[in-house]
Amino acid sequence: MNTFQIRGGKTLQGEFYPQGAKNEALQVICAVLLTSESVRIKNIPEIQDVLKLIEILKTLGVKVIKNGKGDYTFCSNEVDFDFLKSKEFRRNGAQLRGSIMLLGALLGRFGEAYIPTPGGDKIGRRRLDTHFKGFIDLGAKFEYDEEEKFYSVKANELKGCYMLLEEASVTGTANIIMASVLAKGKTQIYNAACEPYIQQLCKMLNSMGAKIEGISSNFLTIEGVETLKGTEHTILPDMIEIGSIIGLAAMTRSEITIKDVSWENLGNIPDTFRRLGIKINRRGEDMHIPIQKHYKIQKFIDGSILTIADAPWPGFTPDLLSIILVVATQAKGSLLIHQKMFESRLFFVDKLIDMGAQIILCDPHRATVIGLNHETPLRGTMMTSPDIRAGIALLIAAMSAKGTSRIHNIYQIDRGYENIDERLCALGADIERITV
């Protein structure tokens, strides 16, 4: 098992180039199954979750050519359906949350799909009802083998319909879109997720010949087509990594320029960090975070404590609440974090408390942070990364801390952040990867 050893207290400086968006990559890579023609995708982050998905596609018979770093061509002219029912597929598919999005593409093009219960972060209950309810509305038959924990959906013909999603699930919306683009007739999806990842998926599918209207809204209209063609697509920079580096710069009191951030796709992420008192400057498509000795949390207009909560886009993404929480530990003032979507995502705060942070875990969904105003630094300690986002938050805490820290189970960090230790060391961090 690999471990990070971090010698904290280092000031960083330089330019940081964000990786391609992980969440977008998982969707658009699954979408290559919708056509027999070649699809070239650029700016793919070469992280564990994405590389696992690419390997699954290869075992399904998809031809994959690596043109260069983060640049792949996929051709799905032959798909091995027998493999979908194999024990190997059940084992591999169960290791990855993103494997669930294979269902929509396979069902849309071939009329059948199979998947084991997908894995991913242990951050609380993550329902799949939205996915399967959408498939059923389109005319598919759903079956679940509870003993084998194996899902299957089949349809002689998918037919467009109107549907109101129970929740604005990002992966659920992506799955239903991919199932609908080749369905017969018109599909209307209300309460659809409209994150930039979904917008990018829709734009890619339209470039392949799909007919999707209402992109960037929560009401999508899809007119089914007979076939889709090949295309080229470039993935956006990862907004979660960008937010993570904003938090890192504030915690380590560093000057960092984040390159080519695609401002129009960041939503309220910059303003949310500004509410913590962090200065963020726009320089074209680059983001500059200057050195700040201190930053002060704003209050609401009536003087009450600031609350930051997650919400569906264009609300604040839940993937950055762990970073916000860590950043608040060294701010001036207090903050209430309200994590609405997942009931286990705040349970890493005990590790921050061990480092000297002043945090009250109110319940599984809320935590109050009393900032130390950089007057009392966190102290180095031993910890284990429970999931991707908590992992990077703990890494940021360790980099700002006094002394040496070790983070075990860094596989969780590698799942979402490409060579993060090397890229941060290039800015002046002191991180050593230890293989045990």
Secondary structure, 3 states (H helix, E strand, C coil): CEEEEEECCCCCEEEECCCECHHHHHHHHHHHHHCCCEEEEECCCCCHHHHHHHHHHHHCCCEEEEEECCEEEEECCCCCHHHHCCHHHHHHHCCCHHHHHHHHHHHHHHCEEEEECCCCCCCCCCCCHHHHHHHHHCCCEEEEECCCCEEEEECCCCECCEEECCCCCHHHHHHHHHHHCCCECEEEEECCCCCHHHHHHHHHHHHCCCEEECCCCCEEEEECCCCCCCEEEECCECHHHHHHHHHHHHHHCCEEEECCCCHHHCCCHHHHHHCCCCCCEEECCEEEECCCCCCECCCCCCCCCEEEECCCCCCCCHHHHHHHHHHHCCCECEEEEECCCCCCCCCCHHHHHHCCCEEEEEECCEEEEECCCCCCCCECCEEECCCHHHHHHHHHHHHHCECEEEEECCHHHHCCCCCHHHHHHCCCCCEEEEEC
